[in-house]
Amino acid sequence: MVKYRRAKVAGGCYFLTLALQDRRSDLLFKNAALLRRCLQDTQARLPFRVPALAVLPDHVHMLMVLPPDDADFSARIRMLKASFVGALRQQVGSEVRTNAKGEANIWQRRFWEHLIRDEQDYRHHVDYIHINPLKHGLVARVRDWPFSSFHHYVRQGLLPIDWAGGAGVEIEDAGE
C-alpha cells in the first residue's frame, strides 16, 4: 500500500478543502461569522493569505498562500479547526458532541490539499471555489452566495457581478 505524503513547499499556494464529519450539517453556514473570526485569529498567530474562499454548509474551500520561509499548512489547519471548535463550545456549550476520547466530532480528521502548480491552475481553482455554491444547488447565481470571496473579486474589478464561472469549471477529487 502506498503511503500518502503531502507536498510541502515553503511559500506555496494550496487549494484546501475542510469538511464536517456530518455532511448533512449546515453548521458552517450558520456559524460563518464565527469561522471567519477563527480564520483571522489563526492568521494573526501563524501568518498566511487567503486569496479565495467559499464557506458552504458542510465544507470550506480556500486557497492558502504561505510565507516564503514556511511550508506548514497543516499547523494552520489544525489551529483553525481547534479554534472553531473552542469558539463553538463557548457559544453553544453542550451541543458540541464529543467522542470517547473527548474530541469534538465536528471536523473530518483529514483534509484535502493540492499544491497550485502555475497561474492557470491558480485561476482554475479560484473559479472552482467561486462556482461551488452554484454547483451544489445552493444558489441560482454565484453572486447570491454571501460566504464567498467572489464579492471581493467583484469589488476589485477582477470579475463581473454576473460571472457564472463558464462551462467546465470542474476539479476531480476536490475533497468533497
KANORHU-V61874 format. One record per backbone hydrogen bond with DSSP energy under -0.5 kcal/mol. NH is the residue of the N-H (numbers start at 0). CO is the residue of the C=O. E is the energy in kcal/mol with one decimal. If there is no record, write none. Layout:
BEGIN
nh->{NH | NH}
co->{CO | CO}
e->{E | E}
END
This chain:
BEGIN
nh->{3 | 7 | 8 | 10 | 10 | 11 | 13 | 14 | 15 | 15 | 16 | 17 | 19 | 20 | 22 | 24 | 27 | 28 | 29 | 30 | 31 | 34 | 35 | 36 | 37 | 38 | 39 | 40 | 41 | 42 | 43 | 44 | 45 | 48 | 51 | 53 | 54 | 55 | 55 | 59 | 60 | 61 | 62 | 63 | 64 | 65 | 65 | 66 | 69 | 72 | 75 | 76 | 77 | 78 | 79 | 80 | 81 | 82 | 83 | 84 | 85 | 86 | 87 | 88 | 89 | 90 | 91 | 92 | 92 | 94 | 95 | 96 | 98 | 101 | 104 | 105 | 107 | 111 | 113 | 115 | 121 | 122 | 123 | 124 | 125 | 126 | 127 | 128 | 129 | 130 | 131 | 133 | 134 | 135 | 136 | 137 | 138 | 143 | 144 | 145 | 147 | 148 | 150 | 151 | 152 | 153 | 154 | 155 | 156 | 157 | 158 | 162 | 168 | 169 | 173}
co->{1 | 5 | 6 | 66 | 69 | 8 | 63 | 113 | 13 | 61 | 111 | 59 | 57 | 105 | 20 | 21 | 56 | 56 | 25 | 26 | 28 | 30 | 31 | 32 | 33 | 34 | 35 | 36 | 37 | 38 | 39 | 40 | 41 | 64 | 62 | 60 | 146 | 53 | 58 | 17 | 53 | 15 | 51 | 13 | 48 | 11 | 63 | 46 | 66 | 70 | 71 | 72 | 73 | 74 | 75 | 76 | 77 | 78 | 79 | 80 | 81 | 82 | 83 | 84 | 85 | 86 | 87 | 87 | 88 | 91 | 92 | 94 | 102 | 98 | 96 | 103 | 18 | 16 | 14 | 12 | 117 | 118 | 119 | 120 | 121 | 122 | 123 | 124 | 125 | 126 | 127 | 130 | 130 | 131 | 133 | 132 | 132 | 140 | 141 | 143 | 145 | 52 | 147 | 148 | 148 | 149 | 150 | 151 | 153 | 152 | 152 | 159 | 165 | 167 | 170}
e->{-0.5 | -0.6 | -0.6 | -1.2 | -2.3 | -2.3 | -2.8 | -2.9 | -0.6 | -3.1 | -2.0 | -2.1 | -2.8 | -3.4 | -1.1 | -1.8 | -1.8 | -0.6 | -2.5 | -1.3 | -1.1 | -2.4 | -2.4 | -2.1 | -2.3 | -2.4 | -2.4 | -2.5 | -2.3 | -2.4 | -1.9 | -1.4 | -3.2 | -2.4 | -0.6 | -2.4 | -2.7 | -0.7 | -2.8 | -2.6 | -2.3 | -2.1 | -2.5 | -2.8 | -2.6 | -2.6 | -0.6 | -0.6 | -2.0 | -1.5 | -0.8 | -2.2 | -2.7 | -2.3 | -2.6 | -2.8 | -2.5 | -2.7 | -2.4 | -2.4 | -2.6 | -2.6 | -2.6 | -2.5 | -2.0 | -1.7 | -3.3 | -0.5 | -2.4 | -1.3 | -1.8 | -0.8 | -2.3 | -1.8 | -2.0 | -1.3 | -3.0 | -2.3 | -1.8 | -3.0 | -2.3 | -2.7 | -2.4 | -2.1 | -2.3 | -2.5 | -2.2 | -2.6 | -2.3 | -2.4 | -1.1 | -0.6 | -2.5 | -2.0 | -1.7 | -2.5 | -0.7 | -1.7 | -1.7 | -0.6 | -1.0 | -2.7 | -1.0 | -0.6 | -2.1 | -2.1 | -2.4 | -2.2 | -1.6 | -2.5 | -1.1 | -2.0 | -0.6 | -1.7 | -0.6}
END
